[in-house]
C-alpha cells in the first residue's frame, strides 16, 4: 500500500492493493506513439513505482528507447526504468548510454543480456569487446552511477540454461554485481512462481522477486511468446480461449479475469508488488488493477 505527497503539499491517502509497475515498448510509428502516450497518461494516476521501457531484439530500438525515456522524465512525474542490453555494442558504447541516462535524470536501469541479433532461439554469442552477460552489465552500470538495477529471472528456467541450479547461480552473479530487484518472465500459475521463490530463497537470495504479468489477449500470439521463453500454458487456458480467434472482445474480457485471478492468488499468499507487461495498451492493465482494488491515488479510501 502506498500514499504520497502532491507538489502542492497535499497528503494523499494510502492506496489499497499491491504496489505496481508497468512495462512499455518504444513506438515505431506516429500512430503507435499516440497509443503509447495515451496508455501512459491513463495509467499514471495509478501511481506506479516505476515504468520501464524495453529494447528491441538485438538492441534495435536503442535510440527510440532513449527518446521515450527522456520524454517520460521531461513531461511526466513518473519514474522511468530504462532497459539496457549487451547486444551488438562494445562496453564503451554501453557505458556512454548509461552516462546519458544518468545525465537525463534516470536512476533505474533494467539490465538484460538481450536476444541474439539474428532472432530469439538462435545461439547467443557475446559481442567482441562488449559485456558478456547481464551480470557483467550490472557491474558496468553500478560503476557509472548509483543506479537501482533490476534484472530478469525465469521461474521455469531460462531456455538456454543447463539446469535450475545454473540458472540460480547466474542470478546470484547479477546480485553480487549490484542487482537490487529481479522481475520474472511471465507465467500463468501462482504455484510456478512460489516454487521458484522457494528455490531462490533456499539458495540465499533475498532481493525482491517481482512477478511479471503478461497482458496479452491474442492467445495465438501468447502461445508463440510462451514457446520462445519457455513458459508453460495450462491446458485450461487452451480450453478457455478455444474458438475465440475472431472474437477479440470476449478474449479481452477473459484475459482481464484470468490475469486478475492469477494476481489475486499471488497477493493472497503474500506478494505485494506486481509488474505488468502492458504491450502499450492501458485497458487490460486498468481493468486488472481495478479488480485488484488498485485505484488512482486521489480516489483511494
C-alpha positions as CSV (number, residue, x, y, z in Angstrom):
1,X,0.0,0.0,0.0
2,X,1.3,3.4,-0.9
3,X,0.4,7.0,-0.3
4,X,2.3,10.2,-1.1
5,X,2.5,13.9,-1.2
6,X,1.5,16.1,-4.1
7,X,3.7,19.1,-5.3
8,X,1.2,21.5,-3.6
9,X,1.8,19.8,-0.2
10,X,-1.4,17.8,0.0
11,X,-1.0,14.4,1.6
12,X,-2.6,11.6,-0.4
13,X,-4.2,8.7,1.4
14,X,-2.8,5.2,1.5
15,X,-3.9,3.2,-1.6
16,X,-5.1,-0.3,-1.2
17,X,-3.8,-3.2,-3.2
18,X,-0.3,-4.2,-4.3
19,X,2.4,-1.9,-5.5
20,X,2.6,-2.0,-9.3
21,X,4.8,-1.1,-12.2
22,X,4.2,-1.1,-15.9
23,X,6.4,-2.0,-18.9
24,X,6.1,-0.3,-22.3
25,X,8.0,-0.6,-25.6
26,X,9.1,2.3,-27.7
27,X,6.8,3.2,-30.6
28,X,7.7,2.5,-34.3
29,X,5.2,4.9,-35.9
30,X,3.3,8.1,-35.2
31,X,0.1,6.1,-34.5
32,X,1.9,3.8,-32.1
33,X,3.4,6.8,-30.3
34,X,0.0,8.2,-29.8
35,X,-1.3,5.0,-28.3
36,X,1.8,4.7,-26.1
37,X,1.3,8.2,-24.6
38,X,-2.4,7.7,-24.2
39,X,-1.6,4.5,-22.3
40,X,1.0,6.3,-20.1
41,X,-1.4,9.1,-19.3
42,X,-4.2,6.7,-18.4
43,X,-2.0,4.5,-16.2
44,X,-0.1,7.3,-14.5
45,X,-2.8,8.1,-11.9
46,X,-2.4,4.6,-10.5
47,X,0.9,5.8,-9.0
48,X,3.2,3.0,-10.3
49,X,6.5,2.5,-8.5
50,X,8.2,3.0,-12.0
51,X,7.5,2.4,-15.7
52,X,10.0,0.5,-17.8
53,X,10.8,0.9,-21.5
54,X,12.2,-2.0,-23.4
55,X,14.9,-2.5,-26.0
56,X,14.0,-4.3,-29.2
57,X,15.7,-7.5,-30.3
58,X,19.3,-7.0,-30.9
59,X,19.2,-3.5,-29.4
60,X,17.3,-2.4,-32.5
61,X,15.3,0.2,-30.7
62,X,18.1,1.8,-28.7
63,X,17.6,5.3,-29.9
64,X,13.8,5.2,-29.6
65,X,14.1,3.7,-26.1
66,X,16.3,6.6,-25.1
67,X,13.9,9.2,-26.6
68,X,10.9,7.6,-24.9
69,X,12.6,7.5,-21.5
70,X,13.8,11.1,-21.8
71,X,10.2,12.2,-22.6
72,X,8.9,10.4,-19.6
73,X,11.5,12.2,-17.5
74,X,10.7,15.6,-19.0
75,X,6.9,15.5,-19.4
76,X,5.6,13.3,-16.5
77,X,6.1,12.8,-12.8
78,X,6.7,9.0,-13.4
79,X,10.0,7.3,-12.5
80,X,11.3,5.6,-15.6
81,X,13.4,2.4,-15.7
82,X,15.3,2.1,-19.0
83,X,16.1,-1.4,-20.4
84,X,19.6,-2.0,-21.5
85,X,21.2,-5.0,-23.2
86,X,24.6,-6.3,-24.0
87,X,23.8,-6.9,-27.7
88,X,25.9,-5.6,-30.6
89,X,27.8,-2.9,-28.6
90,X,31.2,-2.5,-27.0
91,X,31.4,-1.8,-23.3
92,X,32.4,1.8,-24.1
93,X,29.2,2.3,-26.2
94,X,27.0,0.9,-23.5
95,X,28.7,3.0,-20.8
96,X,28.0,6.1,-22.9
97,X,24.3,5.2,-22.9
98,X,24.4,4.7,-19.1
99,X,26.0,8.1,-18.6
100,X,23.4,9.7,-20.9
101,X,20.7,8.2,-18.8
102,X,22.3,9.5,-15.6
103,X,22.5,13.0,-17.2
104,X,18.9,12.8,-18.2
105,X,17.8,12.1,-14.6
106,X,17.2,8.3,-14.9
107,X,18.2,6.4,-11.8
108,X,16.8,2.9,-12.6
109,X,18.0,0.5,-15.3
110,X,16.8,-2.9,-16.2
111,X,19.9,-4.9,-17.1
112,X,19.4,-7.7,-19.6
113,X,21.6,-9.9,-21.7
114,X,19.3,-9.4,-24.6
115,X,18.3,-11.7,-27.6
116,X,20.7,-12.5,-30.4
117,X,20.6,-10.0,-33.3
118,X,19.6,-13.0,-35.6
119,X,16.5,-13.6,-33.5
120,X,15.1,-15.4,-30.4
121,X,16.0,-19.0,-30.4
122,X,19.4,-18.6,-32.2
123,X,22.6,-19.2,-30.2
124,X,23.8,-16.1,-28.3
125,X,27.4,-15.1,-28.8
126,X,28.8,-12.2,-26.7
127,X,29.8,-9.2,-28.8
128,X,33.6,-8.8,-29.1
129,X,34.6,-6.1,-26.6
130,X,31.1,-6.0,-25.1
131,X,29.6,-7.1,-21.8
132,X,29.2,-10.9,-22.0
133,X,26.0,-11.2,-19.9
134,X,23.6,-9.3,-17.6
135,X,25.9,-9.9,-14.5
136,X,28.8,-8.0,-16.2
137,X,26.3,-5.4,-17.4
138,X,25.0,-4.9,-13.9
139,X,28.6,-4.3,-12.7
140,X,29.2,-1.8,-15.5
141,X,26.0,0.1,-14.6
142,X,27.0,0.4,-11.0
143,X,30.4,1.5,-11.9
144,X,29.0,4.5,-13.8
145,X,26.5,5.6,-11.1
146,X,24.4,4.7,-8.1
147,X,21.6,3.2,-10.1
148,X,18.9,0.9,-9.0
149,X,19.4,-2.2,-11.1
150,X,16.7,-4.6,-11.9
151,X,17.4,-7.9,-13.7
152,X,15.3,-10.7,-15.3
153,X,14.7,-14.2,-13.9
154,X,12.9,-17.3,-15.2
155,X,10.5,-19.2,-12.8
156,X,10.5,-22.1,-15.3
157,X,14.3,-21.8,-16.1
158,X,15.8,-19.9,-18.9
159,X,15.5,-22.0,-22.1
160,X,19.3,-21.9,-22.6
161,X,20.3,-22.9,-19.0
162,X,21.5,-26.4,-18.4
163,X,19.7,-26.6,-15.1
164,X,17.9,-24.7,-12.5
165,X,21.0,-24.6,-10.3
166,X,22.9,-23.0,-13.2
167,X,20.1,-20.5,-13.7
168,X,20.1,-19.6,-10.0
169,X,23.9,-19.2,-10.0
170,X,23.6,-16.7,-12.8
171,X,21.0,-14.8,-10.8
172,X,23.4,-14.8,-7.8
173,X,26.1,-13.3,-10.0
174,X,23.8,-10.5,-11.1
175,X,23.1,-9.7,-7.4
176,X,26.8,-9.9,-6.5
177,X,27.4,-7.3,-9.2
178,X,24.7,-4.9,-7.9
179,X,21.3,-6.0,-8.9
180,X,18.6,-4.9,-6.4
181,X,15.5,-6.5,-7.8
182,X,14.6,-9.4,-10.2
183,X,11.5,-9.4,-12.4
184,X,10.2,-12.7,-13.6
185,X,9.4,-13.8,-17.1
186,X,5.6,-14.2,-17.4
187,X,3.9,-17.4,-16.1
188,X,0.3,-18.5,-15.7
189,X,0.1,-20.4,-12.4
190,X,0.9,-19.0,-9.0
191,X,2.4,-22.3,-7.9
192,X,5.1,-21.9,-10.6
193,X,6.1,-18.6,-9.0
194,X,6.1,-19.9,-5.4
195,X,8.1,-23.0,-6.3
196,X,10.7,-20.7,-7.9
197,X,10.7,-18.4,-4.9
198,X,11.3,-21.3,-2.6
199,X,14.3,-22.3,-4.8
200,X,15.9,-18.9,-4.7
201,X,15.3,-18.2,-1.0
202,X,16.9,-21.6,-0.2
203,X,19.9,-20.5,-2.3
204,X,20.3,-17.5,-0.1
205,X,18.8,-14.9,-2.5
206,X,16.8,-12.3,-0.6
207,X,16.2,-9.4,-3.1
208,X,12.6,-8.9,-4.2
209,X,11.5,-11.3,-6.9
210,X,8.7,-9.4,-8.6
211,X,6.1,-11.4,-10.6
212,X,5.9,-10.4,-14.3
213,X,2.3,-10.4,-15.5
214,X,1.6,-10.7,-19.2
215,X,-1.4,-8.6,-20.6
216,X,-1.8,-10.4,-24.0
217,X,-5.4,-11.2,-25.2
218,X,-4.2,-12.5,-28.6
219,X,-4.0,-16.1,-27.5
220,X,-2.2,-17.4,-30.6
221,X,0.4,-14.7,-30.1
222,X,0.7,-15.6,-26.4
223,X,1.4,-19.2,-27.3
224,X,4.2,-18.1,-29.7
225,X,5.7,-15.9,-27.0
226,X,5.5,-18.6,-24.3
227,X,7.2,-21.1,-26.6
228,X,10.2,-18.8,-27.1
229,X,10.7,-18.1,-23.5
230,X,9.9,-21.5,-22.0
231,X,6.7,-20.5,-20.2
232,X,4.1,-23.3,-19.9
233,X,0.5,-22.6,-20.6
234,X,-2.1,-24.6,-18.6
235,X,-4.5,-26.8,-20.5
236,X,-7.4,-24.9,-19.0
237,X,-6.4,-21.7,-20.9
238,X,-6.3,-23.6,-24.2
239,X,-9.9,-24.7,-23.5
240,X,-11.0,-21.3,-22.3
241,X,-9.8,-19.5,-25.5
242,X,-10.7,-22.2,-28.0
243,X,-12.8,-20.9,-30.8
244,X,-12.3,-17.2,-30.0
245,X,-9.9,-16.4,-32.8
246,X,-12.3,-14.0,-34.4
247,X,-13.8,-12.6,-31.1
248,X,-11.4,-10.1,-29.7
249,X,-13.9,-8.6,-27.3
250,X,-14.6,-11.8,-25.5
251,X,-10.8,-12.6,-25.4
252,X,-10.2,-9.2,-23.7
253,X,-12.8,-9.9,-21.0
254,X,-11.5,-13.4,-20.4
255,X,-7.9,-12.2,-20.3
256,X,-8.7,-9.5,-17.7
257,X,-10.3,-12.1,-15.4
258,X,-7.6,-14.7,-15.9
259,X,-4.9,-12.2,-15.1
260,X,-6.8,-10.8,-12.1
261,X,-7.3,-14.4,-10.8
262,X,-3.5,-15.0,-11.0
263,X,-2.7,-11.7,-9.3
264,X,-5.2,-12.5,-6.5
265,X,-3.6,-15.9,-6.0
266,X,-0.2,-14.2,-5.7
267,X,-1.3,-11.4,-3.4
268,X,-3.4,-13.8,-1.2
269,X,-0.1,-15.6,-0.5
270,X,1.9,-12.5,0.4
271,X,3.1,-10.9,-2.9
272,X,3.0,-7.1,-2.5
273,X,4.4,-6.0,-5.9
274,X,3.4,-6.8,-9.5
275,X,5.0,-5.8,-12.8
276,X,2.6,-5.7,-15.8
277,X,3.8,-6.3,-19.4
278,X,1.3,-3.9,-20.9
279,X,2.1,-4.2,-24.7
280,X,1.4,-0.4,-24.7
281,X,-2.3,-0.9,-24.0
282,X,-3.9,0.6,-21.0
283,X,-7.3,-1.2,-20.9
284,X,-6.3,-4.6,-19.6
285,X,-3.9,-3.1,-17.0
286,X,-6.6,-0.7,-15.8
287,X,-9.2,-3.5,-15.6
288,X,-6.9,-5.8,-13.8
289,X,-5.8,-3.1,-11.3
290,X,-9.4,-2.3,-10.6
291,X,-10.2,-5.9,-9.9
292,X,-7.3,-6.0,-7.5
293,X,-8.6,-2.9,-5.7
294,X,-5.9,-0.5,-7.0
295,X,-7.4,2.9,-7.7
296,X,-6.0,6.3,-8.8
297,X,-4.3,7.5,-5.6
298,X,-6.6,10.5,-5.3
299,X,-9.6,8.1,-5.1
300,X,-8.1,5.8,-2.5
301,X,-10.2,5.4,0.6
